[in-house]
Amino acid sequence: MTAIPNVDLRDFISGDAERKKKFVGEIGSAFENIGFVALSGHFLSDELVDDLYDEIKKFFALPQQVKDLYEIEGIGGQRGYTSFGKEHAKGRKEGDLKEFWHFGQYVEDDPRLKDEYPDNVVVQELPEFNQVGKETYKMLEKTARYVLRALARHLELEETYFDQYIKNGNSILRPIHYPPITEEPKNAVRAAAHGDINLITLLMGAHGKGLQVQNREGEWIDAIAKPDQLMINVGDMLSRLSNNKLKSTIHQVVNPPKEMWGKSRYSIPFFMHPISEMPLSCLENCIDNEHPKLFNDITAGEFLHERLIELGLIGK
């Protein structure tokens, strides 16, 4: 496969059984083969997208000493600001060439989970920042819910199988700033080759070169979405659950050509996580003689904890 397939969520929510079946087949096939799709017909308006980019550019342009006030110790970067170079890919020592912010879940009707998750961090200098972030989070979460319903059908599960696990899930919206590169990086790229931890990732801002996906032949291919599309990929949790039927594909953000070093790059992934109790035991209907069970039983919370240690965001 040398290109990222295109799908349209309006097919799935159209009420037309044939269009719905078509979408399930298209996204299922793409996620089995390369683990990525470019999705149209999502719930984000152009206005909301523009507003969020305006707000995050204002935040990352704040003086460093102001941004540092929003880097909260002791929560593994789950909310608020994470400064430049702090996160690294699994198995690497060099920090990625980025800084980022985390918006987390807005818990409804579950006091236990409200206590379990850190509070979202409020940026005092930008009165619209947190509200625009919350609205974007909700629309991406809604989009992800329908994508997972389609994948449930593809995996021969009840359509709403994932709903119980993603309601009030530990999902993260991460606006990322890749600052201008000022000197030759020492073994570092904007985001080193990695797989995502979560169920699925919805990415805003893959409209220019930078994001690359590794296909089954080991070749790196550019993943470029149209302005009205989201790039969506399978995470390790969904790969485990499906016994690797759905592929969590390795991807990276490479440094631009030297003549482009002076420009910032922004992207905004939404990492769809379930509640921590969700079992990631391989589904029985994804195991057979040709596809033996590949992974040990584990919960989503246990798996996330392991990976945050590997990424250097929390201590052992």
N, C-alpha and C positions, 0 to 999 in steps of 0.2 A: 504494500500500500504506500503510495507516494503523495497522497493529499488527505486532508482531514475531511470526512463526510459532512454534508450539510443536512440538517433536519429542522422541521418546523413544528413547534409545540402546538400550534393551532390545529394541526391534524388530530392530535390526541384529545383535545378538549372540544372538538367540533360537534360531538354528538352523533357523528356519522361513523357507523361501525367499521366500514371499510377503511376510512382515513385513519381511524384509531389503530386498526390492525397494521396498517402500513407503517405508522410511526413506531409502533412496538418492534416490528421487524427491522426497521432501519437502524434504530438506536441500539437494539440488541446486537445486531450484526457488527456495527461499528465498535461497540464496547468489547465484543469478543475478539476483534481483530487488531484494533490499534488503541482502544481505550479512550479515544477523544472524539467529540463531535463539535461542530459549530451550530449553535441553536438560535433560530429566529422565533418570533412569536411569544417571547417571554413577557413578564409583567412589569418590567422597568420602562418608564416613560423617558423620552429623550430629555425632557426638562429635569427630571430627577437625576439622571446621569450627569448632566451639565452642572447641576447644583452641587453634587457630591465632589466632582473634580475641582470646582472652584474652592470649596471648603478645604479639601485636603491640601491643595496647593498653598492656600493661606497658612495652614498649620505647619507644613514642612518648611515654610519660609520664615517662621518665627525664629528669634534668636535661640541658639543652642541652649543657653542657660534657662530659657523659658520652657523649651521642650523637655529638658531634663527633669523639670518639676513633675512631669506626668509619667515618669518611669518608676513604677511602683515595685519596691523590693518584695521578694518572698512569694510572688504568685506566678513565677515562671513565664512572665510576659503575657499572661492570658488576657489582660485588659490594659488599655492605655498604650503608652509609647515604649518602643524598643529601639535603642540607639544603633547607630551605624556599625556594621561589622560584628554584632553580638551573636547572631544566629549563624550556624554552619550546617551544611548537609551532613547526613549520616556518614560516618567514616572519613570525614575531612576535618583538618585542623583550622584551615583558613576560613575566616568569617566572610559571609556573603557581603557584596558591596551594596548594601541597602539599609534603610531605616523604615520602620513601619508602625502602624497604629492598630489596635484591636478593639472592635466593638463586639460585645458578647450578647448572650441571650437575654431577652426581656421576659422574664418568667411570669406566666399567668397561672393562677389558681393552684399553686403547688409550693407552700411555704418551705418544705424540706429542701427542694431544689433551689429555691431563692437563697437559702442559707448556704447551700453547697457551692454555688457559683460566686466568684468575686463580683462586686458591683462595677457597673460601667463607670468610666472616669470622665468627668465633665470638664471640658476646656473652657475656662472662664473668659479667655480673650476673644473667643469666636462664638457669639450667641446662637448662630444657626448650625454650627458644626454637629452637635449631638443629635438634633432633631432630624437633619438630613441623613445622618448615618443610620438612625433608627428606621426611617422610612425605607431606605435602600435595603437594609437587613431584612425587613418584613417582606418586601417584594421578591428578593432573591430566595428567601425561605419558601415562599409560596410556589415559585417556579420549580425549586428543587423537589418539593412534595409531589408535583405532577410527574416530574422525570422519574422519581423513584416508584411511583405507581405504574408507570410504563415498564420499568425494569422488573417490578414484581410480576407482572403478567408474562414477561419474557422468561422469567425463572420458574414459571408455572406455580406461582404463589397467588394467594388471594390479593386482589388489587391493592387493598389498603394495608397490606402486611406491615409496611414500614411506618405507617402513620403513628402507631402507638409508641414507637421508639424515637421518632424525631420531634414529637410535640414537646416543647420545652427542652429540646436537645442542646448539647454543649457546642453549638455552632459558632463560628467566628467569621466576622467580616474584617478583612485586613487590607486597608489602603497601604500601598508600598511606594516609597520614593527611592529610585536609583539615582543618586546625585551625579553631577558631571564627574567624569574621571579625570583627575588632575596629574597623575603620573602613572607610569607603567605598572599595572597590578602584579604583585608577586603571587603567582599561582591562584589568584582569586578571580572569580567571575561574579556577575550580578546575582545569579542564583545557580549554585552548582547542581549537577545532575542528581535528581532525587525522585522518589515517589511520594505522593501525598498520604497522610495518615488516615484520613477520614473516609466517609462513605462515597461522596462525590464532591467535586470542586466546580464552582461556577465562576468563571474569570471574566471580569470587565477589563477592557483596555488591551486586548491582544490584536490591535489594529495595525501595528507596524512590526518590522522584523525584530527579532530578539528571542521570543519563545520558540524552542525547538523540541520536537518529540522524537523519541527513538522507536523506529518501527521494528518488526520482527526480524528483519535482516540485519539489525544493528545500525542502520543508517539514520542520521539525524535529518529530519525534515522540518521546514518552517511551518509553524502553526499560526496562521494569520486569519482573523475573523473580519467580517464586514462590520462597519460601524454600528449596525443595528443587531449584531449577534453577540451571544455569549459563547465562550469556549468552555465546554464541560468535559471533565474527565473522571475516570474511576479512581477511587482511593484504595489504600491497602485494606481498610476494613471491609469494603464491599468485595474485594478480591478474595479475602479470606472466607467470607460468608459463602461465596459462590464457588469455593474450591478452585479458584483461579479460572473459572469459566469466563468471568468478566475481568479484563486485564487492567491492572494498575500500571500504567505505562511510565517509564522513566522520562523525565523532561528537564529542561534547563533554560535559563535566560543567559544568553551569551553577551559578552561585551560588544559594543558596536564598533564599526570601522573607526580608525583613529580620527578621521575628520569629523566624526560625530561625538567625540568624547566630551565636548563642551556642553552637551544637552542633557537635561534631566529626562528620566523615563518614569512614568507612573503606571501602575496596574493595581487592580482591586479584585483579589480573589475572595470568594465566599466559601468557607470550608464547612460543608454540611456534616455535622456530628450528631450521633444519637445520644440518648441518655446513657450514663455510664453502665447501667445494669444490662444493656442489650447484649445477649449472647452472640458471639461471632463464631460459634461452632459451625463447621461446614454443613450446608443444607444437604439432607439425605438425597434429594433428587439431583444433586450435582456430583454424587459419588457413585462410581460403578467400576467394573473390572478394568476398563480402559483409563479411568480417571480415579485412581485411589486417593484416599484422604491425604491432603498435603500439609495440613496445619493442626496444631494442638488446639484444644478448646480454650477459649479465653473470653473475658468480657471486654466491651469497648473501653471501659474505664481503665482496666488493667493494661490494655494494649497502648492506650494514649500515654499512660504514665511511663511505660518502657521507652516509648519513642521520644518523649520530651527529655528524658535523660540522655538519649543518644544524640539529640540535637544540641545539647549543651544549655538548654533553657532552665533545667532544674538539676539539682545535685542528686547523687545516688542515695 
